[in-house]
Structure formats: structure tokens, C-alpha cells
Amino acid sequence: EVQQAQRTFRRWQEIIVNTLLERVKKRVLLIGIAKKDIRATKNWNKGNWQFGPTITGDVGHQVQADATMVQYGVKTRTKWAAELGSDFADLANESSAEIQLLKKIAVRDGVPLELLVQSLGNPTELLSAMEKAKSGVSDSPPPPPGLFGEIGDKGAKQIIDLLASVGKGEIDRDTARNTLVSVYGVDYATAQSILP
């Protein structure tokens, strides 16, 4: 019922955008350009309409489902943000500003970023690597041989999570095997032996 209602809302939003909002926006912008109150640019009519967040019957389940779709590229972060009534560029700029603020506080107080916020994965190491890359220094050794050495700790955790999802019956073995091959570069024989 919730999904059907949401489809109805989207349809009416499309009708309102196409029959009213776009026409009014275009007219107001053209009048502003004609009066020279607005500077004429190549993309003068470009933009998206944002509506309130979509409704859902189970917020926790929907957020998890959306996060999974974003992770696998089925849904973009821009579309997800729009469904929540936000603009992705604004969210990304806010996140960047927050990280910069946390970095300044960490330097000022002499504490690692990891102690200020735990949701970031190894921020001190990542920021250090960025600084080294800017200066042209590369001292990272090649990964050790073997599957987990090639994909690193983060990739190893993701593979373990993938295997756990198969064990729980959340995804089927064929999908997991194909993910190992296409996303992590595991050869098919190894993926077959991991997930027979």
C-alpha cells in the first residue's frame, strides 16, 4: 500500500512539475534575464525539483535496502538524497566541511580523528596518504600475495560479510559468486571453491 501510494505521489509530482512548476520557473528566469537582473548562462534553465521525503512503512528496513542498492550501484546517492528531500551536492559539501572541522580539532587537541568519530574508516591513514600523494611520495609496499593481501582489510571484511549473507540466506550463491568475480577480481575457480 505504501509503495502504491508513493507511485501515485510521484505521478502527481511529475504532472505538477511538467504542467506548472517548469513553466513558471522558465517564465520567471526569462523575465529576470530580459531585465538583466539575472545573468544569462548556458545552463540557465537547468535544475531539479525537490519534494519531501518518500514515505515508508518500515524506515529501518527501507534505509538498509536503499544503502544496499547504493552499494551495488542500483541506485545513485543523488537519487537517494532526493527521495529523502535533500540535495546530494549539499550533503557532500556538508560532510566535507564536517571532516575538515574534525581534522582541525584533532590537530589542535592532539588526538586521532578515529577517537572523535568512529564512522570514518582509518581517516588519519587516508589523510596521510592524500598528503603524500600531493607531494608525490609513494612508499606503499605492494600487497602481500594471496586473495586477502590483494584486496586489503576492508575488502576482506566485505567478502566475509558477503559470505555471511549467503549463510543467512539473504543472497543466493550465484549472485555472491558473480560478485566475487566482478567486484573483487577473484578468479572463477577460486570463487567456485569458496561458494560451491
C-alpha positions in Angstrom: 0.0 0.0 0.0 2.8 2.4 0.9 4.6 1.7 -2.4 1.4 2.2 -4.4 0.7 5.4 -2.6 4.3 6.6 -3.3 3.9 5.8 -7.0 0.7 7.9 -7.0 2.6 10.8 -5.3 5.4 10.5 -7.9 3.0 10.6 -10.8 1.2 13.7 -9.4 4.6 15.3 -8.8 5.6 14.7 -12.4 2.3 16.2 -13.6 2.8 19.3 -11.3 6.4 19.8 -12.5 5.5 19.5 -16.2 2.3 21.5 -16.2 3.0 24.2 -13.7 6.4 24.4 -12.0 8.7 24.2 -15.0 6.6 26.8 -16.9 6.6 29.3 -14.0 10.3 28.8 -13.4 11.1 29.3 -17.0 9.0 32.4 -17.3 10.4 34.0 -14.1 14.0 33.3 -15.3 13.4 34.6 -18.8 11.9 37.8 -17.3 14.9 38.2 -15.0 17.3 37.7 -17.9 15.4 40.1 -20.1 15.5 42.8 -17.3 19.2 42.0 -16.8 18.5 41.1 -13.1 19.8 37.6 -13.8 22.9 36.9 -15.9 22.3 34.7 -18.9 24.3 31.5 -18.9 24.4 28.3 -20.9 22.6 26.3 -18.3 20.1 29.0 -17.2 17.2 26.5 -17.2 18.9 23.6 -15.7 17.8 22.2 -12.3 15.8 19.6 -10.4 12.7 19.9 -8.3 13.0 18.5 -4.8 10.0 17.2 -2.9 9.7 15.9 0.7 11.0 12.5 1.8 9.3 9.4 0.4 7.0 7.6 2.8 7.9 4.1 4.0 6.2 1.6 6.2 9.4 0.4 7.9 12.1 3.1 8.0 14.9 0.8 9.2 14.3 -1.8 6.5 14.0 0.8 3.8 17.2 2.5 4.8 19.1 -0.8 4.8 17.6 -1.7 1.4 18.5 1.7 0.0 22.1 1.5 1.3 22.5 -1.9 -0.3 21.2 -0.6 -3.6 23.6 2.3 -3.5 26.5 -0.1 -2.6 25.8 -2.3 -5.6 25.1 0.7 -8.0 21.4 0.0 -8.5 20.6 3.4 -7.0 22.7 6.6 -7.0 23.4 8.7 -4.0 21.8 11.6 -5.8 18.5 9.8 -6.2 18.6 8.5 -2.6 19.2 12.0 -1.3 16.3 13.4 -3.5 14.0 10.7 -2.1 14.9 11.9 1.4 14.1 15.5 0.4 17.8 16.6 0.2 20.3 17.6 -2.4 23.3 15.3 -2.7 25.8 18.0 -3.5 24.7 19.9 -0.4 25.1 16.8 1.7 28.5 16.0 0.2 29.7 19.6 0.9 28.4 19.4 4.5 30.2 16.1 5.0 33.4 17.5 3.7 33.1 20.6 5.9 32.5 18.3 8.9 35.6 16.2 8.2 37.7 19.4 7.8 36.4 20.7 11.1 37.1 17.3 12.8 40.6 17.4 11.3 41.3 20.9 12.7 40.0 19.8 16.1 42.1 16.6 16.1 45.3 18.6 15.2 44.5 21.3 17.7 43.9 18.9 20.6 46.5 16.2 19.5 44.0 13.4 19.3 43.5 11.0 16.4 40.4 11.5 14.2 39.4 7.9 15.0 38.6 9.0 18.6 36.4 11.9 17.5 34.2 10.0 15.1 34.2 6.2 14.6 32.1 6.1 11.4 35.1 7.0 9.2 37.4 4.2 8.2 41.0 5.0 9.1 40.7 8.7 8.4 44.2 9.5 9.7 45.8 7.0 7.3 43.7 8.2 4.4 44.5 11.9 5.0 48.2 11.0 5.4 48.1 9.1 2.0 46.4 12.1 0.4 49.2 14.4 1.6 51.9 12.0 0.4 50.2 11.8 -3.0 50.0 15.6 -3.3 53.8 15.7 -2.6 54.5 12.9 -5.0 55.7 10.5 -2.3 54.7 6.9 -2.6 56.0 4.5 0.0 53.3 1.9 0.0 54.7 -1.6 -0.5 53.0 -4.0 -2.9 50.2 -6.1 -1.3 51.3 -9.5 0.0 50.4 -12.5 -2.2 47.1 -14.2 -1.8 43.5 -13.1 -2.1 43.2 -11.0 1.1 46.6 -9.4 0.6 45.4 -8.1 -2.8 42.1 -6.7 -1.7 43.2 -5.4 1.7 41.5 -5.4 5.1 38.4 -3.5 4.0 37.8 -5.8 1.0 38.4 -8.9 3.2 35.7 -7.7 5.6 33.3 -7.1 2.7 33.9 -10.6 1.4 33.3 -12.1 4.8 30.1 -10.1 5.1 29.1 -11.4 1.6 29.7 -14.9 2.7 27.7 -14.4 5.9 24.8 -13.0 3.8 24.9 -16.3 1.8 24.9 -18.3 5.0 21.9 -16.4 6.3 20.1 -16.9 3.0 19.9 -13.1 2.3 21.5 -13.6 -1.1 21.9 -16.7 -3.3 25.3 -18.4 -4.0 25.3 -17.5 -7.8 24.9 -13.8 -7.0 27.7 -13.9 -4.4 30.0 -15.9 -6.7 29.4 -13.4 -9.5 30.1 -10.5 -7.1 33.4 -12.1 -6.0 34.4 -12.4 -9.7 33.2 -9.0 -11.0 33.7 -6.7 -8.0 36.7 -8.2 -6.2 38.5 -9.7 -9.2 38.6 -13.2 -7.8 39.1 -15.8 -10.5 36.0 -18.0 -11.1 37.7 -21.2 -9.9 38.5 -19.6 -6.5 35.0 -18.1 -6.2 33.6 -21.6 -7.1 35.7 -23.2 -4.3 34.7 -20.5 -1.8 31.0 -20.8 -2.7 30.5 -24.3 -4.2 
